[in-house]
Amino acid sequence: MTDTTVRPYRVEVPQAALDDLADRLSRTVWPHELPGTTGEYGMTTARVRALAERWRDGFDWRAVEARLNAHPQFVTEIDGEDIHFLHVRSSRADSTPLVLTHGWPGSVLEYLDVIAPLTEPADPQAPAFHLVIPSLPGFGFSGPTCGAGWNRYRTARAWAELMNRLGYDRYGAVGNDGGSLVSPEVGRFDPEHVVGVHVTQLFSFPSGDPAEFAGLSEADQAALKHLQWFYENKFSFNQVHSQQPQTLAFAVADSPVGLLAWNAQLFDTSLDADFVLANVAIYWFTGTAASAMRFYWEDAHATEQPAGPTTVPTGLAMFPGDFQSIRRFADRDHANIVSWHSFDAGPGDRGDVGGHYPAHEATDVLVGDIRQFFAALR
């Protein structure tokens, strides 16, 4: 029988684990690198060494723990797995519940900066929200998973159960990266209770029909070129995770620098080092490098393929330097897109509007878009 108890949780990494990490970092065996390379072969020694030295000598994990433990955290069993989540309720009676979902190589840390402005906005006229921020099954404090099959669809059903278990009859789903895959499926699975879905990517791709390309705008053609570049130059992580995650797991589970290099490849160099290290450290201390990568394998091998588009109101907030969604393809997969905002800082300049982690990089912009989207659905 499933135990539906919601149990309090605190992040408390033993000092012995921190000491072991420091020892491993000090004994890193660095790979050979051709002189003068600047990233064409992958992560450079210079970047990884700088991050590793910061991790060993300057990074304060206890400060990260304190930030997490400043918010109420819980664990509850859903479908055979312990699911960790932050649950921060607003003092406002008119607040809308939201479930916020991260991706890989991120974590619940992505959303810490949005908690205060979303739950307790300074403007009393601004919408307020109760926030549920779970760790994906097999990621961080929700892992490692014990069973197979944890793809986006099973996760979406788990999130619907989580929100029901917390007593939320009407709620919204918000997502980034992998969360932008899960959140629309939450709406598909639980449309009677999901008021809307807000994401930072709509991962809709050409179907192969040549007619889809007719009359594409210059902006959409540029987005396709960017997608092709990413596929040809940065997509190796997806291929490995989808095909042989366990093979790579031996390296990244044993070597903190191996994990750092593999995960940090998808953290932009403009991000502050401590944000990168905090996310990587969560995977290291929880031993979830392998189970998090399995999410890709499970998704690639999912036999469940829902037919037809999603129908709940959907909103997109798109940021520079990130995946550029194309409306024509997105409309095919999502029949009720009611908000589509592209925050463009101009050619070659992201300005202050962030990239792939807008909750951290462009907190005010993302918060404003979430407020506007859900306010229009009331």
C-alpha positions in Angstrom: 0.0 0.0 0.0 1.3 3.5 -1.0 2.2 5.8 1.9 0.7 9.1 1.0 2.2 10.9 4.0 3.8 14.3 3.2 7.0 14.3 5.4 9.1 17.4 6.2 12.6 17.4 4.7 15.8 19.3 5.2 19.0 19.2 3.1 21.8 18.1 5.3 24.9 16.8 3.5 27.3 15.1 6.0 30.7 16.8 6.5 32.3 13.5 5.4 30.8 13.9 2.0 32.2 17.4 1.6 35.6 16.2 2.8 35.5 13.3 0.3 34.6 15.8 -2.5 37.5 18.1 -1.6 39.9 15.1 -1.6 38.7 13.9 -5.0 38.9 17.3 -6.5 42.5 17.6 -5.3 43.4 14.4 -7.0 41.9 15.1 -10.4 43.7 13.5 -13.4 43.4 16.1 -16.1 43.0 15.0 -19.7 45.4 15.8 -22.5 44.3 18.8 -24.6 45.6 20.1 -27.9 47.3 23.5 -27.5 45.3 26.5 -28.6 41.9 24.8 -28.7 39.0 27.0 -27.7 36.1 24.6 -27.3 35.8 23.0 -30.8 36.5 19.6 -29.1 34.2 20.2 -26.2 34.8 21.7 -22.7 38.2 23.2 -22.3 40.6 22.4 -19.5 40.8 26.1 -18.6 37.1 26.5 -18.0 36.7 23.2 -16.1 39.8 23.8 -14.0 38.6 27.2 -13.0 35.2 25.8 -11.9 36.9 22.9 -10.1 39.2 25.2 -8.2 36.3 27.3 -7.2 34.4 24.2 -6.1 37.3 23.0 -4.0 38.5 26.3 -2.5 35.8 29.0 -2.6 32.4 27.5 -3.1 30.1 27.5 0.0 27.8 24.5 -0.1 26.5 25.2 3.4 25.2 28.6 2.1 23.3 26.7 -0.6 21.9 24.4 2.0 20.8 27.4 4.0 19.0 28.9 1.0 17.1 25.7 0.4 16.3 25.1 4.1 14.9 28.6 4.4 11.9 27.3 2.5 9.5 24.5 3.6 10.5 21.3 1.9 8.8 17.9 1.9 9.0 14.4 0.6 6.1 12.2 -0.4 5.8 8.8 -2.1 4.1 8.8 -5.5 4.0 5.8 -7.8 6.7 4.0 -5.8 9.2 6.9 -5.7 10.0 9.5 -3.1 9.3 13.0 -4.6 11.0 16.0 -3.0 9.5 19.4 -3.3 9.5 22.9 -1.9 6.1 24.2 -0.9 5.8 27.9 -0.3 2.4 29.3 0.3 1.5 32.9 -0.1 -0.2 34.9 2.6 -2.8 36.1 0.0 -6.1 34.2 0.0 -6.5 34.9 -3.7 -3.3 33.1 -4.7 -3.2 30.7 -7.6 -1.2 27.5 -7.0 1.6 26.7 -9.5 3.8 23.7 -9.9 7.2 24.7 -11.3 9.4 22.1 -13.1 13.1 22.3 -13.8 15.1 20.3 -16.3 18.7 18.9 -16.8 21.3 19.9 -15.7 19.3 22.3 -13.6 17.4 21.7 -10.3 15.0 23.3 -8.0 17.7 25.9 -7.4 16.6 27.5 -10.7 13.5 28.8 -9.1 14.7 30.1 -5.7 14.9 33.7 -7.0 11.2 33.8 -8.1 9.8 32.5 -4.8 9.6 35.9 -3.0 8.2 38.0 -5.9 5.6 35.4 -6.9 4.4 34.5 -3.4 4.5 37.9 -1.8 4.6 40.6 -4.5 5.4 44.2 -3.3 2.4 45.5 -5.3 -0.8 44.4 -3.6 -2.5 44.5 -7.0 -0.1 42.0 -8.6 -1.2 38.4 -8.7 0.2 36.1 -6.0 0.9 32.4 -6.1 1.3 29.4 -3.9 4.4 27.5 -5.2 5.1 23.8 -5.4 8.7 23.2 -6.8 9.4 19.5 -7.1 12.7 17.8 -8.0 12.1 15.7 -11.1 12.0 11.9 -10.3 15.6 10.7 -10.2 17.0 14.2 -10.0 18.6 15.6 -6.8 16.6 15.1 -3.7 14.0 13.0 -5.5 16.4 10.3 -6.4 17.9 8.1 -7.4 14.8 6.5 -8.8 14.3 2.8 -8.0 12.2 1.8 -11.0 12.1 2.3 -14.7 9.7 4.3 -16.9 10.0 7.8 -15.5 9.5 9.8 -18.6 7.6 13.1 -19.1 4.2 11.4 -19.1 4.6 9.5 -15.9 6.1 12.6 -14.3 3.1 14.7 -15.4 0.7 12.2 -13.8 2.8 12.3 -10.6 2.6 16.1 -10.5 -1.2 15.9 -10.9 -1.3 13.6 -8.0 1.1 15.8 -6.0 -1.1 18.9 -6.5 -4.2 16.9 -5.6 -2.5 15.5 -2.5 -1.7 19.0 -1.4 -5.4 20.0 -1.8 -5.1 22.1 -4.9 -8.2 21.7 -7.1 -7.2 24.5 -9.6 -3.6 25.2 -10.5 -1.1 26.2 -13.2 2.0 24.5 -14.5 5.2 26.3 -15.2 8.3 24.8 -16.8 11.8 25.3 -18.2 14.0 22.9 -20.2 12.7 19.4 -19.2 10.0 21.2 -17.3 8.8 22.6 -20.7 8.2 19.0 -21.8 6.5 17.9 -18.6 4.3 21.0 -17.9 2.2 20.7 -21.2 1.6 17.0 -20.4 0.4 18.0 -16.9 -2.2 20.1 -18.7 -3.0 17.3 -21.1 -3.4 14.7 -18.3 -5.3 16.9 -15.9 -7.2 19.5 -17.9 -10.1 19.7 -15.5 -7.8 21.2 -12.9 -5.0 22.9 -14.8 -5.9 26.5 -15.5 -2.9 27.1 -17.8 0.6 26.1 -18.8 3.5 28.6 -19.0 6.8 27.5 -20.4 10.1 29.0 -21.7 10.4 26.7 -24.6 7.8 25.0 -26.8 9.8 22.1 -28.3 7.9 21.7 -31.6 9.9 20.6 -34.6 9.2 20.2 -38.4 7.1 17.1 -39.2 8.9 16.5 -42.4 6.2 17.9 -44.6 7.9 20.3 -47.1 4.8 22.5 -47.0 5.6 23.5 -43.5 8.5 25.5 -44.6 6.6 27.6 -47.2 6.5 31.3 -46.3 8.5 31.0 -43.0 9.6 34.4 -41.8 13.3 35.4 -41.7 13.1 35.1 -37.9 11.8 31.6 -38.1 14.4 30.6 -40.7 17.1 31.9 -38.4 15.6 29.9 -35.6 15.8 26.8 -37.8 19.4 27.5 -38.6 20.2 27.9 -34.8 18.4 24.6 -34.1 20.5 22.9 -36.8 23.7 24.4 -35.4 22.8 23.2 -31.9 22.0 19.7 -33.3 25.3 19.5 -35.1 27.5 21.0 -32.3 25.9 20.6 -28.9 23.5 17.7 -29.1 25.8 14.9 -28.0 24.5 15.0 -24.4 21.0 14.1 -25.7 22.3 11.3 -27.9 24.3 9.7 -25.0 21.5 10.1 -22.5 19.0 8.7 -24.8 21.1 5.7 -25.9 23.7 4.7 -23.3 23.3 6.7 -20.1 24.6 3.9 -17.9 27.9 3.7 -19.8 28.6 7.4 -19.1 27.3 7.1 -15.5 30.4 5.2 -14.4 32.5 8.2 -15.1 30.3 11.0 -13.8 29.3 9.0 -10.7 33.0 8.5 -9.7 34.6 11.7 -10.7 33.3 15.1 -9.6 35.3 16.9 -12.3 33.9 14.5 -14.9 30.4 15.3 -13.6 31.3 19.0 -13.6 32.5 19.0 -17.2 29.6 17.0 -18.5 26.9 19.0 -16.8 28.5 22.4 -17.2 28.6 22.1 -20.9 25.0 23.4 -21.0 25.5 26.2 -18.5 26.3 29.4 -20.4 29.7 31.0 -19.6 27.8 34.2 -18.6 26.2 32.4 -15.6 27.9 33.0 -12.3 30.1 30.1 -11.2 28.4 29.5 -7.9 25.0 28.9 -9.7 26.7 26.4 -11.9 28.5 24.7 -9.0 25.4 24.6 -6.8 23.4 22.7 -9.4 26.3 20.3 -10.1 26.8 19.7 -6.4 23.2 18.6 -5.9 23.7 15.9 -8.5 27.0 14.9 -6.8 25.8 14.8 -3.2 22.6 12.9 -4.1 24.2 10.4 -6.4 21.7 11.2 -9.1 24.0 11.6 -12.2 22.8 8.2 -13.6 19.1 8.4 -12.7 18.8 11.9 -14.1 20.3 10.9 -17.4 17.9 7.9 -17.6 15.1 10.4 -17.9 16.2 11.0 -21.5 16.4 7.2 -22.2 12.9 6.7 -20.8 11.5 9.6 -22.8 13.1 8.4 -26.0 11.7 4.9 -25.5 8.3 5.9 -24.2 5.5 3.8 -25.8 3.0 6.3 -24.6 2.5 8.9 -27.4 -0.6 11.0 -26.8 -2.5 11.9 -30.0 -3.5 15.4 -30.9 -2.5 18.8 -29.5 -2.7 20.0 -26.0 -5.8 22.1 -25.3 -5.3 24.1 -22.1 -4.3 27.7 -22.4 -0.6 27.9 -23.0 1.9 30.8 -22.8 5.5 31.1 -23.9 8.2 33.4 -22.7 11.2 33.0 -25.0 14.6 34.4 -24.2 17.7 35.2 -26.3 20.4 32.6 -26.9 17.9 29.9 -25.9 15.9 27.5 -28.0 13.8 29.6 -30.4 10.3 28.2 -30.7 8.5 28.5 -34.1 4.9 29.5 -33.9 3.8 27.5 -36.9 5.1 24.2 -35.5 4.0 25.1 -31.9 0.4 25.7 -33.0 0.3 22.2 -34.5 1.2 20.7 -31.1 -0.6 23.1 -28.8 -4.1 24.2 -29.9 -4.6 27.0 -27.4 -1.6 29.2 -27.3 -2.9 32.5 -25.8 0.4 34.2 -25.0 3.7 34.3 -27.0 6.4 36.7 -25.9 9.9 36.9 -27.3 12.3 38.9 -25.1 14.9 39.9 -27.7 17.9 42.0 -26.5 19.2 42.7 -29.9 21.8 41.1 -32.2 24.7 39.6 -30.2 23.5 41.2 -26.9 21.4 39.4 -24.3 21.3 42.5 -22.1 19.5 41.8 -18.9 16.8 39.4 -20.3 18.6 36.2 -19.7 19.1 33.0 -21.6 18.3 29.4 -20.7 17.8 30.0 -17.0 15.6 33.0 -16.9 14.2 32.4 -13.4 17.8 33.0 -12.3 19.1 35.3 -15.0 16.1 37.5 -15.7 13.9 37.0 -12.6 11.8 40.2 -13.0 11.1 39.6 -16.7 10.0 36.0 -16.1 8.0 36.9 -13.0 6.2 39.6 -14.9 5.3 37.3 -17.8 4.0 34.6 -15.4 1.9 37.2 -13.6 0.5 38.6 -16.9 -0.3 35.1 -18.3 -2.2 33.8 -15.3 -3.9 37.1 -14.5 -5.5 36.9 -17.9 -6.9 33.4 -17.2 -8.8 34.4 -14.0 
